[in-house]
């Protein structure tokens, strides 16, 4: 009978070791995935901020160019350009 208990105790110990190894690997894999997700999120945030900054600078440049073009053009030239762009075509 004691031999049976020894075999059962050994099998239980092996089972506990397997479950412990799985749990340890699961925890490590989870922490690695979480850190990668955090890095990806930070990189996406930086890229979005750069895109916004680039777009804002483009808009400011285009507005400045339009203001300068209007300031340097005569009233008739401005009227003709606006009529050419914004006339309804039926």
Long-range contacts (C-beta under 8 A, 24 or more apart in sequence): none
